[in-house]
Amino acid sequence: MTIKNVFTTLISCSAMTLTLGVTTANASSHMDAPLITFDDAANTTDVYAFVSENNGKRYLTTALAVYPFEEPGIGPNKYNFDDNVLYQIHVSTDQDLQRGKPTYSYQFKFNTRFKNKRTILQSYLGVIQDVDDDAQNLTQRYTVTRVNRRNGQRVRLHNKDQVLLVPPNNQGTATPKYNVNNDGDNPARSGVDNAADLDTYTAQTIYDLNDGYRVFAGQRDDGFYADIQGVFDLLDIESPTLGLDSPNKPFDSQGGFNVHTIVLQIPLDEIGGSQQIAGVYATTSRRRFNILRVKGDQNVGPWIQVGRQGNPIFNEGLVAIKDKDIYNRTTPVIDRRLFSQYAESPELAALMNALLGTNAITTGRTDIAGIYIPDVIKVDLSTEPAKLTGDSDDQGFHRLSIFGGDVLTSQVQSGFGNGVVPGGWPNGRRFGDDVLDIAVCAVLSDLRDVNNLSIACDQNVDIDGVVRNDITYNKVMPYAATPLNGRNHPHH
């Protein structure tokens, strides 16, 4: 199938179907709005969503990463989930998808404890052999609650006696089992293809919950890769596709940094089955301060949303400064009224025209609006599991999704013809999808008229010279790569 034929079928689908996502996928530098840059623990970096399978059971696997630019090995205090932040992953189904209204919300609340407060050794009292052993001074526990937004029903997804623990961060000497040959001086382990090969700390903190759910929460490598430094430094990038030369080498701006990641596997039968398209986005909220209601170290006022994210770079790359903080405080239900203008007339297209001499269409971009309004990641749940990248060869996986001929087959939409849909972004988002390259090509293309398409790129597209992450991902839960070692990690 040629690229033009792929896009012809793509655009013929409804503007609200996930296949339109190819026109608008973008990257993330993790600093998308002014106010949220002051609140790292609530600052969402990336959201992922894709179909997976474990022991014959199909899941919608979702992930939310927060806390950008974690320098591995920092101390004595270290990066953690915040007890005063409510982390939520939202799933929209049926008619709720059209509005961007959550049908189900999955809430994660954390609680931090110390075994010994009479020491300066905040996190590690010695070498940690197992999660929560005597050497792990700082421990975090958490709860997972499902909220049905249609009837208000709240259900905790685990029994009260099941303790969900966050593994330690990868400090190095104190956490040797994260690293090659269980040696704290070595780099972090590469990704694995089988659960039996996971490091001890990660394997011990993947939990089976009630009703078939599975969860993990802890520090991981930052799975996003792109030369964001070059993009925002007046497009000083090496880009064969854009015809740009730079004396600087390709620069992975997130290379060498960690994030904190929550991964939740949702059984498809818990959200209405496989014969549908679902939408996924995430939010973070903080307590409103109430001086009359303070309990211990926690403020017990109402939750106030401070951050949200669906598809990358919408708020960062399309929404004007005056509305960036408003985006983080609202839900996708309001997107059509407040933010349509930014998708239909993307300033990004105009800037590329001015700086690069391109001919990107700058107004009437119904193709761009088709994915961002409302801003949720759309996932076709009827396909076979998404093809993933890990430690073994990547046969069948391509970081450029349809640009690289990586597709799946849908049972609920015609897609590119005969049910063919993207294997990754914009059909959800996998760890490893090169969303920057896909995005820029889409913005430069004109995909509004199926009878008169203008395709700007081919399968050899290379926008920023960064073609892979700094460490390989896992092909099994939790999919995100091992957190980088505080004693041994390069920055690009």
Salt bridges, closest charged atoms under 4 A:
ASP39 OD2 - ARG286 NE 2.67
ASP46 OD2 - HIS30 NE2 3.75
ASP46 OD1 - ARG429 NH1 2.87
GLU53 OE1 - ARG58 NE 2.67
GLU70 OE2 - HIS260 ND1 2.66
GLU71 OE2 - HIS489 NE2 2.74
GLU71 OE1 - HIS491 NE2 2.86
ASP82 OD2 - ARG286 NH2 2.69
ASP94 OD2 - ARG150 NH2 3.48
ASP96 OD2 - ARG150 NH2 3.33
ASP132 OD1 - LYS115 NZ 2.71
ASP185 OD1 - ARG487 NE 2.98
ASP208 OD1 - ARG214 NE 3.09
ASP222 OD2 - HIS30 NE2 2.76
ASP269 OD2 - LYS57 NZ 3.69
GLU270 OE1 - ARG146 NH1 2.86
ASP323 OD2 - LYS322 NZ 3.15
ASP335 OD1 - ARG308 NH2 2.56
ASP367 OD1 - ARG365 NE 2.94
ASP406 OD1 - LYS387 NZ 3.97
ASP406 OD2 - ARG430 NH1 2.73
ASP433 OD1 - ARG430 NH2 2.84
ASP434 OD2 - ARG399 NH1 2.48
ASP437 OD2 - ARG399 NH1 3.36
ASP446 OD1 - ARG448 NE 2.97
